[in-house]
Amino acid sequence: MTKFEYDSSLQSQNPISQAQNSVEKAHHAVKQAQSHPSQQMISQAETAIGKAHRALDQAADSDNQEPLQRAAESLAEDEAALYSQQPMQQE
């Protein structure tokens, strides 16, 4: 796959799949922060969560709300798990 084909396939994703992908990335970032609770990892997870919230907001006008609701619930669980996590060091 060429770079152009890859970019085109990303652009053709619908807002729901983009939101789901963003929530999945946030989930992985939170898991990393839980495994390695440094300030940097927590910050990266917070950034990913923020992006996922924006992606969900952008998809809010979509007709099929069920997958968005599930993604939002998953994101809320990950967010709660992250904010209960304490960093090993405060910098």
Contacts in CASP RR format, 6 or more apart in sequence:
PFRMAT RR
TARGET T0000
AUTHOR 0000-0000-0000
METHOD contacts of the structure
MODEL  1
MTKFEYDSSLQSQNPISQAQNSVEKAHHAVKQAQSHPSQQMISQAETAIG
KAHRALDQAADSDNQEPLQRAAESLAEDEAALYSQQPMQQE
1 9 0 8 1.000
13 21 0 8 1.000
14 62 0 8 1.000
15 55 0 8 1.000
15 58 0 8 1.000
15 59 0 8 1.000
15 61 0 8 1.000
15 62 0 8 1.000
16 59 0 8 1.000
16 62 0 8 1.000
16 64 0 8 1.000
16 67 0 8 1.000
16 68 0 8 1.000
18 55 0 8 1.000
18 58 0 8 1.000
18 59 0 8 1.000
19 52 0 8 1.000
19 55 0 8 1.000
19 56 0 8 1.000
19 58 0 8 1.000
19 59 0 8 1.000
19 68 0 8 1.000
19 71 0 8 1.000
20 67 0 8 1.000
20 71 0 8 1.000
21 55 0 8 1.000
22 48 0 8 1.000
22 51 0 8 1.000
22 52 0 8 1.000
22 54 0 8 1.000
22 55 0 8 1.000
22 56 0 8 1.000
23 52 0 8 1.000
23 55 0 8 1.000
23 56 0 8 1.000
23 71 0 8 1.000
23 72 0 8 1.000
23 74 0 8 1.000
23 75 0 8 1.000
23 78 0 8 1.000
25 48 0 8 1.000
25 51 0 8 1.000
25 52 0 8 1.000
26 45 0 8 1.000
26 48 0 8 1.000
26 49 0 8 1.000
26 50 0 8 1.000
26 51 0 8 1.000
26 52 0 8 1.000
26 75 0 8 1.000
26 78 0 8 1.000
27 74 0 8 1.000
27 75 0 8 1.000
27 78 0 8 1.000
28 48 0 8 1.000
29 41 0 8 1.000
29 44 0 8 1.000
29 45 0 8 1.000
29 47 0 8 1.000
29 48 0 8 1.000
29 49 0 8 1.000
30 45 0 8 1.000
30 48 0 8 1.000
30 49 0 8 1.000
30 78 0 8 1.000
30 79 0 8 1.000
30 81 0 8 1.000
30 82 0 8 1.000
32 41 0 8 1.000
32 44 0 8 1.000
32 45 0 8 1.000
33 41 0 8 1.000
33 42 0 8 1.000
33 44 0 8 1.000
33 45 0 8 1.000
33 82 0 8 1.000
33 85 0 8 1.000
34 81 0 8 1.000
34 82 0 8 1.000
34 85 0 8 1.000
37 85 0 8 1.000
37 86 0 8 1.000
37 87 0 8 1.000
37 88 0 8 1.000
38 87 0 8 1.000
38 88 0 8 1.000
38 89 0 8 1.000
39 87 0 8 1.000
39 89 0 8 1.000
39 90 0 8 1.000
39 91 0 8 1.000
42 82 0 8 1.000
42 85 0 8 1.000
42 87 0 8 1.000
45 82 0 8 1.000
46 82 0 8 1.000
49 75 0 8 1.000
49 78 0 8 1.000
49 79 0 8 1.000
49 82 0 8 1.000
52 71 0 8 1.000
52 75 0 8 1.000
53 75 0 8 1.000
56 68 0 8 1.000
56 71 0 8 1.000
56 72 0 8 1.000
56 75 0 8 1.000
59 68 0 8 1.000
60 68 0 8 1.000
62 68 0 8 1.000
END
